[in-house]
Amino acid sequence: MGKTGAFKSISRQNETTHAVSERITHYKEFTIPLEESAIKKQGARCMECGIPFCHSGCPLGNLIPDFNDMVYKGEWQKASELLHSTNNFPEFTGRLCPAPCEKSCVLGINNDPVAIENIEKNIVERAFANGWIQPKPPTQRTGKTIAVIGSGPAGLAAAQQLNRAGHTVTVFERDDELGGLLRYGIPNFKLEKEIIDRRIEVLVKEGIIFKTNVNVGVNYDIQNLSYFDAIVLCGGATKRRSLPIKGIDAQGIHQAMDFLTQQTKKVFQKEITEEFISAKDKNVIVIGGGDTGSDCIGTSNRQGAKSVTNFEIMPKPPVGRSVQTPWPYWPLQLKTSTSHEEGCDRNWLISTKEFITDNEGKLTALKTVEVSWEIQPNKRPQLIEKEGSEKIWACELVLLALGFTGPETTLSEQLGVNLDARGNYKATKYQTNVPHVFTAGDMRRGQSLIVWAISEGREAAKSVDNYLMHNSYLQSKGKGDIPAA
Ligand SMILES: Cc1cc2nc3c(=O)[nH]c(=O)nc-3n(C[C@H](O)[C@H](O)[C@H](O)COP(=O)(O)OP(=O)(O)OC[C@H]3O[C@@H](n4cnc5c(N)ncnc54)[C@H](O)[C@@H]3O)c2cc1C
């Protein structure tokens, strides 16, 4: 694999980015691709490690050493075919995946891991540019009909796999556009929406039927689903977590998803019916230190915030791997995103106690305390507030990026689908207690990642195909039922 010994002589090279001062003036992607020769060299760094842990690090089981080798040899089309055999949408994961494959790369034990994610992006972009990604409609139809509810990465992957098996697939989406969180959650500067449209175009030509503005169980009677032989629920985990403390109803406190959705709509000049949430000239505080919080920071800076501050209730993670998460485990490690680099004051071990308003109910400040976590064996970690550590922070806009508590229950209630102990849709091999109803993605596993959503969509499709045809030739990673997160 790769060039023998190249991992010793060639260093990892990452994509560079446009300067912060330039990129915060727009909402386009801002990475600068490497030259082809540089990418080939990165492929060459993949060493013959014997057991490629990256295979199992990747939820899709991507055949990473093989495509690295093809890239090194310049066999781009072959690499694209191999990559697409396990991943329906490498253009999403190649941009947005936190790359568990790289965290388990053997070279990463004592060196920088192979730049797998960027190699993946280069393979798929080259494939689109050269016209190698063409619609592949099935040669025969089975006569079976399937409804997929939700067009996020799980729904799209399930739909493409089931269509490949010859079934007639209709995808229902309640938003006006397809893509789930890829469309209205993740900002355009991380994923330009034309990238989604380009892939949808292929899916449409393959024969998948898409229906937008259809909220199943709300403006579309659930009885209509009786037309379908099987149903795959991929509605995501969209119930947002709030912060039920004094002053939460103040003007100026918003959910991160409302803020992010509005900005993407504005980029595409779509109608925004509610009052626009603007960070311009405001002191913004983003509560929550995850991906969503990071996206709010990048968006606030682009909107022209006066200052951006970020709170996280957990301790600051170590800069490198900690002893608790040795290789090849997913490391608990400090993540500095490109949005963080664009400017924000990051604070850890901070808990928000109260929102402060003026006489008209407008947010003017918030009050915090410093906290620590007490860990005792066999007990849940206890949050301890530090006495006398109260602090007032002036702010005019607060964005709540506190994650999601689970899926909405409209569909489970109307279809009679059971939930698990965490409130996610319960399934065995992606099949719910209602035999013809299946589920995948965040709706089944709780808030997760794009790569897991694609993986779950593929596995669920195989389960549906087996259920309908008593056999399935669809490719699968073969892990069976992956436990919920
Ligand atoms: C702001 C933000 C940033 C993120 N960034 C990253 C990242 O950088 N990398 C990463 O890997 N992951 C990221 N994630 C997580 C990732 O986006 C999700 O894990 C993934 O999109 C889940 O896919 P899904 O298909 O299960 O659900 P979703 O993407 O949530 O799609 C579900 C779809 O179902 C639709 N729907 C729900 N109910 C109905 C109904 N009754 N009728 C019709 N349609 C319905 C919804 O409108 C939605 O479009 C991010 C999440 C957020 C919120």
The ligand as an SDF file (V2000), in Angstrom:
LIG
                    3D

 53 58  0  0  0  0  0  0  0  0999 V2000
  -25.5700   22.8200   13.4010 C   0  0  0  0  0  0  0  0  0  0  0  0
  -25.1290   21.4060   13.2130 C   0  0  0  0  0  0  0  0  0  0  0  0
  -23.8660   21.1530   12.7020 C   0  0  0  0  0  0  0  0  0  0  0  0
  -23.4450   19.8500   12.5110 C   0  0  0  0  0  0  0  0  0  0  0  0
  -22.2050   19.6340   11.9870 N   0  0  0  0  0  0  0  0  0  0  0  0
  -21.7860   18.3690   11.7470 C   0  0  0  0  0  0  0  0  0  0  0  0
  -20.5100   18.1250   11.1770 C   0  0  0  0  0  0  0  0  0  0  0  0
  -19.7340   19.0560   10.9190 O   0  0  0  0  0  0  0  0  0  0  0  0
  -20.1540   16.8340   10.9360 N   0  0  0  0  0  0  0  0  0  0  0  0
  -20.9860   15.7720   11.2150 C   0  0  0  0  0  0  0  0  0  0  0  0
  -20.6210   14.6230   10.9480 O   0  0  0  0  0  0  0  0  0  0  0  0
  -22.2070   15.9840   11.7640 N   0  0  0  0  0  0  0  0  0  0  0  0
  -22.6270   17.2450   12.0420 C   0  0  0  0  0  0  0  0  0  0  0  0
  -23.8620   17.4520   12.5960 N   0  0  0  0  0  0  0  0  0  0  0  0
  -24.7380   16.2850   12.8610 C   0  0  0  0  0  0  0  0  0  0  0  0
  -25.3850   15.7600   11.5500 C   0  0  0  0  0  0  0  0  0  0  0  0
  -25.8440   16.8410   10.7900 O   0  0  0  0  0  0  0  0  0  0  0  0
  -26.5130   14.7860   11.8730 C   0  0  0  0  0  0  0  0  0  0  0  0
  -26.0090   13.7410   12.6810 O   0  0  0  0  0  0  0  0  0  0  0  0
  -27.1070   14.1720   10.5960 C   0  0  0  0  0  0  0  0  0  0  0  0
  -27.5740   15.1810    9.7200 O   0  0  0  0  0  0  0  0  0  0  0  0
  -28.2490   13.2170   10.9310 C   0  0  0  0  0  0  0  0  0  0  0  0
  -28.8280   12.7700    9.7440 O   0  0  0  0  0  0  0  0  0  0  0  0
  -30.3180   12.2120    9.6940 P   0  0  0  0  0  0  0  0  0  0  0  0
  -30.5930   11.8930    8.2780 O   0  0  0  0  0  0  0  0  0  0  0  0
  -30.4800   11.1170   10.6940 O   0  0  0  0  0  0  0  0  0  0  0  0
  -31.2450   13.3970   10.2110 O   0  0  0  0  0  0  0  0  0  0  0  0
  -31.4170   14.9230    9.7420 P   0  0  0  0  0  0  0  0  0  0  0  0
  -30.2400   15.4030    8.9950 O   0  0  0  0  0  0  0  0  0  0  0  0
  -31.8180   15.6460   10.9660 O   0  0  0  0  0  0  0  0  0  0  0  0
  -32.6370   14.8710    8.7280 O   0  0  0  0  0  0  0  0  0  0  0  0
  -33.9360   14.5680    9.1690 C   0  0  0  0  0  0  0  0  0  0  0  0
  -34.9300   15.1500    8.1960 C   0  0  0  0  0  0  0  0  0  0  0  0
  -36.2290   14.6030    8.4540 O   0  0  0  0  0  0  0  0  0  0  0  0
  -37.1840   15.6260    8.2330 C   0  0  0  0  0  0  0  0  0  0  0  0
  -38.4100   15.2450    8.9430 N   0  0  0  0  0  0  0  0  0  0  0  0
  -38.5750   15.0260   10.2690 C   0  0  0  0  0  0  0  0  0  0  0  0
  -39.8490   14.6580   10.5280 N   0  0  0  0  0  0  0  0  0  0  0  0
  -40.5160   14.6580    9.3420 C   0  0  0  0  0  0  0  0  0  0  0  0
  -41.8580   14.3730    8.9720 C   0  0  0  0  0  0  0  0  0  0  0  0
  -42.7790   14.0250    9.8790 N   0  0  0  0  0  0  0  0  0  0  0  0
  -42.2050   14.4590    7.6670 N   0  0  0  0  0  0  0  0  0  0  0  0
  -41.2610   14.8240    6.7320 C   0  0  0  0  0  0  0  0  0  0  0  0
  -39.9710   15.1130    7.0370 N   0  0  0  0  0  0  0  0  0  0  0  0
  -39.6000   15.0190    8.3270 C   0  0  0  0  0  0  0  0  0  0  0  0
  -36.5110   16.8590    8.8040 C   0  0  0  0  0  0  0  0  0  0  0  0
  -37.0960   18.0550    8.2990 O   0  0  0  0  0  0  0  0  0  0  0  0
  -35.0770   16.6620    8.3130 C   0  0  0  0  0  0  0  0  0  0  0  0
  -34.8830   17.2620    7.0450 O   0  0  0  0  0  0  0  0  0  0  0  0
  -24.3080   18.7540   12.8300 C   0  0  0  0  0  0  0  0  0  0  0  0
  -25.5730   19.0210   13.3730 C   0  0  0  0  0  0  0  0  0  0  0  0
  -25.9780   20.3190   13.5660 C   0  0  0  0  0  0  0  0  0  0  0  0
  -27.3250   20.5920   14.1530 C   0  0  0  0  0  0  0  0  0  0  0  0
  1  2  1  0
  2  3  1  0
  2 52  2  0
  3  4  2  0
  4  5  1  0
  4 50  1  0
  5  6  2  0
  6  7  1  0
  6 13  1  0
  7  8  2  0
  7  9  1  0
  9 10  1  0
 10 11  2  0
 10 12  1  0
 12 13  2  0
 13 14  1  0
 14 15  1  0
 14 50  1  0
 15 16  1  0
 16 17  1  0
 16 18  1  0
 18 19  1  0
 18 20  1  0
 20 21  1  0
 20 22  1  0
 22 23  1  0
 23 24  1  0
 24 25  2  0
 24 26  1  0
 24 27  1  0
 27 28  1  0
 28 29  2  0
 28 30  1  0
 28 31  1  0
 31 32  1  0
 32 33  1  0
 33 34  1  0
 33 48  1  0
 34 35  1  0
 35 36  1  0
 35 46  1  0
 36 37  1  0
 36 45  1  0
 37 38  2  0
 38 39  1  0
 39 40  1  0
 39 45  2  0
 40 41  1  0
 40 42  2  0
 42 43  1  0
 43 44  2  0
 44 45  1  0
 46 47  1  0
 46 48  1  0
 48 49  1  0
 50 51  2  0
 51 52  1  0
 52 53  1  0
M  END
$$$$
